[in-house]
Structures are given as C-alpha cells and as structure tokens.
Amino acid sequence: MTAMPDAVSPEQPAPAAPTATPPAEVGIAHPISAGVVTALVGFTSSFAVVLTGLRAVGASPSQAASGLMALCVTQAVGMLWLSRRYRMPLTLAWSTPGAALLAGTGMVAGGWPAAVGAFVVVGLAVVLTGLWPRLSRLIAAIPTPLAQAMLAGVLLPLCLAPITAFRDSPAAVAPVVLTWLVLQRFSKRWAVPAAFGVAAVVIGVYLVTGDATLDTSTLLPTLELTVPRWSGQAMIGIAVPLYIVTMASQNIPGTAVMGAFGYRVPWRAAMAVTGIGTVVGAPAGGHAINLAAISAALAAGPTAHPDPRRRWVAAFTAGCAYLVLALCSAALAALVAVAPAGVVETVAGLALLATLGGSLVAALADESDRESAVLTFLIAASGVSILGIGSAFWALLAGLAIRLMLRARPFRRTTSPSAG
C-alpha cells in the first residue's frame, strides 16, 4: 500500500473547506436533496450485505435487525457532528467490505457474543489508529495488491450467488437480475436499489400467495443487546481482517475521495468518531462504521452544491435521513428473513460486483506482486478454515510471506581473494 496521503496525516489540522463563488439561484434545497439521495443509495445498495454478514457470524434475525439499526444510528450521529463541526461534507457508512468478510468467515468459537467482542476490538483499534501515527503508517504499509486480493477473494463467493440462485430459482431471481442490468445501462447509481425494489415485489407475491408468512411483531425497530465475549479465534479470524479491510478499503480511500474535491479530512476526529461509534454500536450488533468512500462523492461533489462551503449541508441531511431509515431497519430485515431462497443473496451479490471488479484491478495492477496477489486471492476465496480461523487471515499472512520470499535477494556465494 502506498504511503499515507496528506489528507490522513494525524499531525495536520483540518483547514476550512475550499471556497468558491456560488450562483445566486442555487438554494438550500439542492444540498438537502443530495443528502437524501446519498443516504438512500448508501442504505438500499448494501443493507442486504450487512444482514447477510451478521447472520453468517451467528446473529439471529432480530439481532441482525438490531445491528442494522445500530449502524444507521451511529453513523448518522457521527455525520451530524462531523459535518457541523468542520463544515465539510464528511459522510460515514457501514463497512460493506467488512460485512462481506463476515459472510465469508462464518461462525467462530464463542458464536455471536464472540463476534460482538471482535467488533468492539475493531472500534478500539480504529480509535488507536487516529491517536497513534505509527499504527496509521503500519496499516498504510500493507501492500495494496495483497489487501485488495484478500478482499476480492472474500467477495467472490458472494458475487457467485446470483448465478447459482438463477439456476435454482429462475422465476424469482430473473426479474431482479434483469432490472439491475437495465439500470446499469441508464443509471448505475440506482441499479442495486431498483433491484432490491423488485426483490421486495417478489417477496410480496410470495406473501400474498401464502408461500411465506410475515410475523408483524418483528416489524417494529428494537435494539437487542449482547454481552461481548472475547476469544482468540474471533480476534484473529474476525477482528484483524475486519480492521484491515475497513481501513484499507474504506477509511483511506475515503480520504482520497474527499481530497479529490479539495477537502482534507480531520483524521484524528474522524477515526475517533467512527471508532467510538463502532464500540458503542457493537453490543447492539453493529460491526463497523467508517468514512464513506464511493458514496462520499454524492455529497462532496459539485452536484451537491456549486459552492464547496455549502456542501456540508448534504452530509448533515444524510445523517438525518439515516435516522429515519433506522426506523425501517426491522421491517426490511423481516422482509429479508421471509424472502424466497436466493433472492436476497442475488441482491447482495449484485451490490458487490463493482467492489469485486475494483479489487481485482488493484490486486493485479502491479506485475511484481501479481503471483503473491493471486495466491492471496485464491486462499481467501477457498473459504478454508484452519484452527477455527477463517481464510481471510491466512490469505493475507500467506500473501505477505510469499511476497517476502519472492522479493528476497538471492544468496550469492563469494570467493576469497586468496582462493585459487
């Protein structure tokens, strides 16, 4: 991984947002609508991945719904404070790659309480990253090809789900895939949200025909707290890769996106807010929140407002919108729980295709690291578990070892001047 950009240097204060002279006719409604769109796209495009990941590591349907609600609330509060305090369009998100990692990891020793304990440790590590520059540099020193190869390997089984689901349930899955394909042609931003909308219609048809039943008592949002438990397997198998993926695939790219629009992220404050938010939300089931990366452009770009000084309103509005969406978390989780086999997995897989593509490109871009990156990818994709620890950890460990071996200088035997 390349050196930490100036945008995330802990020693630098955050300056004011860049200035510009706005057109007089642009009012407050513009950034407000941009903020609502940011929240809707961020939520609907990946909440199915979050629910899938939480269920995979042992959460019950109600605990997964609680986790989704906790993520919405903690990132909303973080956005409200950061955007208002720094007058920047600082948007937060849950760790979608982290949720995909959980889906590939599965249950660990200690079950759901151990997973919650790992979430707490991740939050503490993020806070420490903001306070301790050396840890920031250590994370930045992880080779980008290996980190992205590990992520790609984790994502591959999830991205294959639409194919197997289409084979098993073509009538239920085909409308979802077709909708996604059409929107890919005309409006990529809304492709996954539209696909979930069609999936919701499919679920509704199953409910009407009696093929599924919905327990109305599960529609109201509730927080279900779990006492964390700490186990070595959960720390190595969940906490370490989740922390690395969240930092390498979300926080550091998020600062780069903001830098592209002329903003320098207040690194310590951002890490403190997202780390503390993760710790607070963990007992309720939230796995990790972080700086938004891809969706950050929706609030930080010129489409939010011509004047960069006014774009913070978009991030503030996104925070308010997430508080509203938090109230819908239980109902959406209930719909997902009664969905026909393969439908939700299809939506999640489609949502992750762009991330998979980007990870593969970054993993294979450097020819000198290609062999170690490919092996890292294959080990992560294998899903192999050793000593109860998932494949993501072993993939990164093996990739680093192979890279070190391939880059080591060959031993050269020297002869003594007096010889011969």
Stockholm file with secondary structure:
# STOCKHOLM 1.0

chainA/1-420         MTAMPDAVSPEQPAPAAPTATPPAEVGIAHPISAGVVTALVGFTSSFAVVLTGLRAVGASPSQAASGLMALCVTQAVGMLWLSRRYRMPLTLAWSTPGAALLAGTGMVAGGWPAAVGAFVVVGLAVVLTGLWPRLSRLIAAIPTPLAQAMLAGVLLPLCLAPITAFRDSPAAVAPVVLTWLVLQRFSKRWAVPAAFGVAAVVIGVYLVTGDATLDTSTLLPTLELTVPRWSGQAMIGIAVPLYIVTMASQNIPGTAVMGAFGYRVPWRAAMAVTGIGTVVGAPAGGHAINLAAISAALAAGPTAHPDPRRRWVAAFTAGCAYLVLALCSAALAALVAVAPAGVVETVAGLALLATLGGSLVAALADESDRESAVLTFLIAASGVSILGIGSAFWALLAGLAIRLMLRARPFRRTTSPSAG
#=GR chainA/1-420 SS CCCCCGGGCTTSCCCCCCCCCCCTTCCTHHHHHHHHHHHHHHHHTTHHHHHHHHHHTTCCHHHHHHHHHHHHHHHHHHHHHHHHHHTSCCCEEECHHHHHHHHHHCCCTTHHHHHHHHHHHHHHHHHHHHHCHHHHHHHHTSCHHHHHHHHHHHHHHHHTHHHHHHHHCHHHHHHHHHHHHHHHHHCGGGHHHHHHHHHHHHHHHHHHTTSSCCCGGGSSCCCCCCCCCCCHHHIIIIIHHHHHHHIIIIIHHHHHHHHHTTCCCCHHHHHHHHHHHHHHHGGGTCCCEEECSSTHHHHHSTTTCSSGGGTHHHHHHHHHHHHHHHTTHHHHHHHHHTSCTTHHHHHHHHHHHHHHHHHHHHHHSCGGGHHHHHHHHHHHHHTCCBTTBCHHHHHHHHHHHHHHHHHSCCCCCCCCTTCC
#=GC SS_cons         CCCCCGGGCTTSCCCCCCCCCCCTTCCTHHHHHHHHHHHHHHHHTTHHHHHHHHHHTTCCHHHHHHHHHHHHHHHHHHHHHHHHHHTSCCCEEECHHHHHHHHHHCCCTTHHHHHHHHHHHHHHHHHHHHHCHHHHHHHHTSCHHHHHHHHHHHHHHHHTHHHHHHHHCHHHHHHHHHHHHHHHHHCGGGHHHHHHHHHHHHHHHHHHTTSSCCCGGGSSCCCCCCCCCCCHHHIIIIIHHHHHHHIIIIIHHHHHHHHHTTCCCCHHHHHHHHHHHHHHHGGGTCCCEEECSSTHHHHHSTTTCSSGGGTHHHHHHHHHHHHHHHTTHHHHHHHHHTSCTTHHHHHHHHHHHHHHHHHHHHHHSCGGGHHHHHHHHHHHHHTCCBTTBCHHHHHHHHHHHHHHHHHSCCCCCCCCTTCC
//
